């Protein structure tokens, strides 16, 4: 009964149970995107999913090990804002780069900025840059002001698009290594 919700008169599974069920049917990257989307929209927490997974995810349950890995990895970390961030986070985990801070907050010139991925000791950031975020002129202008403030404070920013992470990750990784080496 605790796994059933009513939405617009329809009986639906609770979000945590939905993720546990999905784990057996979709690829791990898609599961991570779904999990992060549910976290970002505040439908679930890592603790919710861990609690729902524990009693029903015995040995042999499809996808349970993938979801357990995600629960362990995401615990204590902020949720990704977009699927591109999940894709980038996965590429970073597979790389030889040091682990970045996610959703890193920087306060400059009386404003607060959040960086998708950052190596604050080196003043290096990796920003996910999607077309959706720049659909309005005000978004475009706000980002330029933000990047100018960060650059003025000495930050080096590497930008990554969906295409970069899917087809040209080696170049992005090289750029990040160069930026981090320069800071050392």
N, C-alpha and C positions, 0 to 999 in steps of 0.2 A: 504493500500500500504506500510506503514512503517513496517508492520509485515512480509513482503515477502523479502527474500534474494535469490540470485542466487549463487549456488555453483556448479562448474563444469557443468554449463548449465542447472541445475535443479532448479526449484522453490522450496524453502523450507521456513518453518516458522522461524521467528526470534527466537533466543534462549529464550528470556523472555516469548514470547507467548507459546513456546513449554513447558516450565516449568508450566505455568498457566494451560495449557491443560492437561499435565501429572498429575497434582495434583488431578484431578478427577478420575484417573484410577489406581493409584499405591498406595501402603502403604506409610505411612508417613516416615518411615526410608529410603525407596528407593527414595522417593522424596528428602529427605535431602541429600542423597548421590549424586543424579543427580544435585541438586542445587550447592552443594559444588564442584563437578567436573567441572561444567560450570564456577563457579567463579575461580577455580584454573587455568583453561585454558584461563581465561580472555574473555570468551564469554559474560558473564553478570556480573553486579554488583548487590548488594542488591537493590540499588536505581532503576536500570532498571526493576527488577522484581516488585518492589512496584509500580512503575509508570504504568506498563502494567496491573497489577492486579487491581488497583483502579477502572478504568472505567468499567471493565467487570465482576468483581467478586461480584455481588450483592448477596443478600440473596438467598439461595437455590442453588447456583452454587457449584457443587461437588468439594470438595478438597480446596475450597477457604479459609476456616478457618485454615486448616493445613498450607497452604502456607503463610497466614498472620502471623501465629505464627512463622514460620521459618524466615520470613522477619524481624520481631521484634527481634528475638533472635540473628540472625546473623549480624545485623546492627553493624558496628564498630568493628567487630571481623575479624581476618585473616581467610582465607579459609583453610579448612582441606586439607591435601595433599593426603590422601588415604581414601578409604571407611572404613578401619579399624579405622581410627581416628574418623570418624562419629559415628561408632558403640560405641567406647569408650566414646566419648563426651555424647552420649545419656545415657549410663550407669552411667556416673558421674553425670549428671543432675538428675537422678532418685535416687542417693545415698544421704546419709547424710553427705558426705564430703564437705568441703568448696570449693567454685568455684575456679578452677585453672586458671592460665594464659595460653593461648594457643599460641603455636609457640613462646615461650619465648626465647629471645636472651640473651646469656651469653658470655662474652668476658673473655678469660683466656689465659695466656701465649702467647699473641700476636695472638690468633686465635678467631674466632667467631663461636659459636655453637648455634643451635636452638633446643630447647626441645619441644616435642609434647605438653605436659601438665606439668606445674610447679607450685609449691607453693614456690616462691622465698624466702619469709621470713623464711621458714623452711628448705631451701635447699633440697627440695624433688621434684623429677621429675617422671613422668610416661611416658615411651617411648613405642610406638607401634612398635612391632618387627615382621615384615613379612618376609617370605622367598624371596619374590621378591627383596627386598632391599639388600640381601646378595648373589646374584647370581654370583657376581664376587669376586675374592680374594681381589681386591683392596677395595671394599666396606666393606668387612669383616675387613680388616686391619684398614681402616679409622675409622670404628666404635669403634674398640678396643682402638685406640689412643684417640678418643673423650671421651669414657667412663672413661679411665684412667685419663685424664686431669680433668674431672668433679669430679671424686672420690678424686683426690689429693686436690681439692679445697673444699672438704667437702660435696659434693652433694650425696644424697642417691637416687638411681635410682631403680624404680620398672619397670619391663618389662612385657608387656602384648601382647599376640598373639590373633589371631582370635578365636582360640579354647578356650582360657582363657575367653574371654569376652562372648562367646556364651555358655560355659558350666561350667565355674568355676569363675564367677565374684565375688562371695562371698569371695573367697580366696584373690583375688586382692584387694578388698576393705579392707579386714582385714590387708593386708600388708601395704596399704597406711595409714590406721589409725595408725598402729604401727610406721611407719616412721614419721608421723606428730606428734604423741604423744612424740616420742623420742626427736624430735627437740624442743618441748615445754619445 
